[in-house]
Amino acid sequence: FAVPGSLKPELPEDGVLRYFTMAFCPYSQRTNLLLAAKKIPHHTIYVDLIDKPEWYKDYSPLGKVPAVQLTHLKGQPTLVESLIIAEYLDEQYPEPRRLFPSDPLQKAQDKILIERFAPVVSAVYPIITLNPNPPADARKNFEAALDVFEEELGKRGTPYFSGQVIGIVDYMIWPWFERFPSMKLTRQYELDEKRFGKLLKWRNLVAQDEAVKKTALDVQLHAEFQKSKTVGKPQYDIAFKNIA
C-alpha cells in the first residue's frame, strides 16, 4: 500500500504495465476488468486515497485512480481516466478480441451510453456510501436514471449491451452493479424485479464472465468497507480479508 510519507515503490524495470488502484474504487475496477479480459501482464500498486503519498502526483496529477504507467514506452508515460485507459488498452491489445465496436457510429453511441451512466452514479452515491442524510429524492433519481438502461437493453434486444457477447458497455457499468447488492445489507434496499427485470437478468449473466469473476469482491466486503467509512478512516485492507 502507498501511504503518506511512503517511498516510491521499487518495481522492476521489466516493461510490464503498472496499474495504480484502490481495491474498492469502481472506476479502478473498470481498468482491472480490461486487464483481466485481455490477460495483460501488470504490476498492481494500491494507493491510499485519503492519505495520498506525495510521489503519486508524478503519476496522477489529481491523485485519482486508476492510473496505468506504460513502462515499455519512451518516457514511461502514465494514462489516467478509466474510459481513456480502456480505449487505449483495447486498441493496443486487440487479443483475444476487441471490446469497443468496430463501427464508428456504434462506438460513439456506446460511449454516449456509458456517459449516461453518470446520473446513476451521482444519485446512488449518498445511498451506497451510507451518507446519514442522503437527499430525499436520491432513490427516486437513482431509479429514474437506471430506467434508461433497462429500456436500452430492451431496445437492443441482446443478452449484453454490447450484443451477443460481453463488451465495453457491459464492463464499464458493471462495477456499480457489483456494489448495488451491498445496499440490501446496509439499507435494506434491492432493485425491484418487475421494474428492472432485464437489468437483473443481465447482471446474473455478466456475473458469470471470467474477467468479472477474477476482479470481483464479495458483497459482504463492499458493505463492510462502506460501514468502515462511517466510523472513521476507510479500511482498505478489508479487500484482502478472505485472502489466505
N, C-alpha and C positions, 0 to 999 in steps of 0.2 A: 504493500500500500504506500502511496505517495502522500505524505502529510507535511505540514508546515515545518520548515527548517530541515527537511529531509534532503539528503544529497540526491542529485540526479542519478537514477538507477543506471548501473553499468550493464549494458546489454551488448551481446556480441555483434561485431560488425560483419554480419553474415548475409546482408542483403535481404533479410526477411522483414516483412512489414511489421510495424509496431502499432498496436491498437491500444489507445488510451480510453479508459472506460470507467463507469461506475455500475456495479452489478444490477442495481435496481432502476437504472435510467432507461425508459422506453426508447428514447432516441438512440442510445448506445446499442440497444438490442437490435435495432434496425441494421446497424453495421455488422453486428455479430451474426445475424441471420444470413447476410450476404457472404460473409467469410465462411460460414458453415456450409451454405448451399453450394458454393464454388470450391469448397475444400482448399482454401487459400492458407498456406502456412503463415503463421504470425506469432509475435510475442504479445502477451497481454500485460498491460500496466494499469492497475487500479488506482484511481485518483480520489482523494477525499475532497468532495465538492464544497464542504463547509469550511474547512481549513486547507485551502489550496496551497501547495508548495510554490514558491516564487519561480522556480525554474520552469514550471508548467506553462507559463506565459510564452516561453520560447516556442512552444508547440501550438498552443491555442491562445491567441492574444486576449480573448474574452474569458478564458478559463473554463470554457464549456467542454463537455464530452458529447459525442465521440470525437476523437481525432485519430487520423491514421497517417503515420510517417512512412514515406516511400524511401526507404533506406537504400534501395538499389539504384536510385536516380541521382544525378549530379546535384549536389547541394542538399540532398535528403529533405525535400520539401514535405510539408505536412498539410493534409486536407482536413477541413472541418465542415460541419453541417451534414446531417445524416443523408439527406436526399442527394446532395452533391457527391458524397462519398459513394453512395450506392450506384449512381450512374457511372462514375469513374471505374469502379470495380467491375461492373457489368460489361463495360467496353473493353477493359484491359484483360479481363479473364472471361472470355466468352464460353469456356467449357464449364460444366457439361452442356449448358445451353444458355442462351440469352434470356434474361428475365424481363427486360423492357421490350415492348413491342417493336418490331422492325418497321412497321408502317408509321411514318412521321405524324400523321393525324391522330392515330390511336395512341401513340406515345404521348403526344401533347394532351389528349383528353384524359389519359390515365394520370399524368402529373397534375392536372387540374383537380381530378377527383381526390388525389392524395392531399392536396392543399385544402380541399373542402372538409377534411377531417379535423382541421384546426378548431372549428367551433365545438366539436365533440370534446376535444381535449380541454379547452378552456372552461367548458361548462361542468365537466365531471371533476376537474382538478380539486376544487374545495371539498367535494364529497369524498373522493377516493383517498385524499391526503388527511382526512379526519379533521378538517377545519371545524372548530367548535361552533362557529357561526357562519355556515355557508349561506349564500344568497337564497332568499325564499323561493326564487324561480330556477334554482340551479338544476334540479332534477327535471323539471319541465323543459328547460332549454337543452339539456343533455339528450333527452329522448327525442325531441324535435330534430336535433342535429343528426341523430342516429337514424331517424326515419329516412333521410336522404340515401343512406347506404342500403337500408332494407329495400327501398324502392329501386335503386340502381341495380342491385343484384337480381331483382325480378325482371327488370328490363333487359339485362344482358342474357338471362336465361341459361347461364352456365354454372357449374358447381363452384367455380372460383371467379373472383372479379376479373382475373386475367384469362379466363377461358376454361378449357378442359383440364389444364394443368396449372399448378400454382405459379404465380408470377409476382411482379413488382408491387402491384397494389396490395395484394394479399400480405406480402411480407412487411410492407411499410405501415400498415394499420394493425397488424397482428399484436404487437407488444401491448397495446391497450386492452385488447380482448383477453390477453393472458391475465391482466390485472383486474378486469371488471369483477370476476367472481370473488375477489377478496372483499368486495362490499357486502356480500352475504354474511361474512364473518364479522365485519366491523360496523355495518349499517343496517343489517337485516334487509338488504335490498338485492333483488335479482331482476334481470331483464325479463319483461313479460313475454311468455312463449307465443301468445297469439299475435302480439304486435310485431315481434322481432323473430318470427319463426324461421325465415330464410337465413338471417344472420346467425342464429343459434345453430342451425344445421351446418352452415359454413364453418362456424367456429369449431364444431366437433370434427369436421373434415380436416381443417388446417392443423388441428392439434396432432394429427397422425403423421404429419410431414417430418422427415428425418431431421432437417435443419431446425425446425421448430422444437422438436423433442430434445435436440442437442443443446439448445440455448435456454430451455425453459427452466423457470424456478417454480417451486410448488406454491400453490395459492396461500397456504398457511404462512410461508416465509414472507410473501408480499404483505399479508395482513400484519405480521409481527413487525416488519420494517416500518410500516406506516404508524403503528402504535408507538414504536420507539421514538418517533419524531415528536410525539405529543408530550413526552415526559423528559425531554432533554435532547441531547445531540443524537442525530440519526445513527443507528448501529449498523454500519455497513457489513460487519462480519457475519450478520445473520445469514447472508447469502451462502456462506460456507459451512453452515451449521450441520448439514447432513453429509458432509464430505469426511470420509474416514481418514 
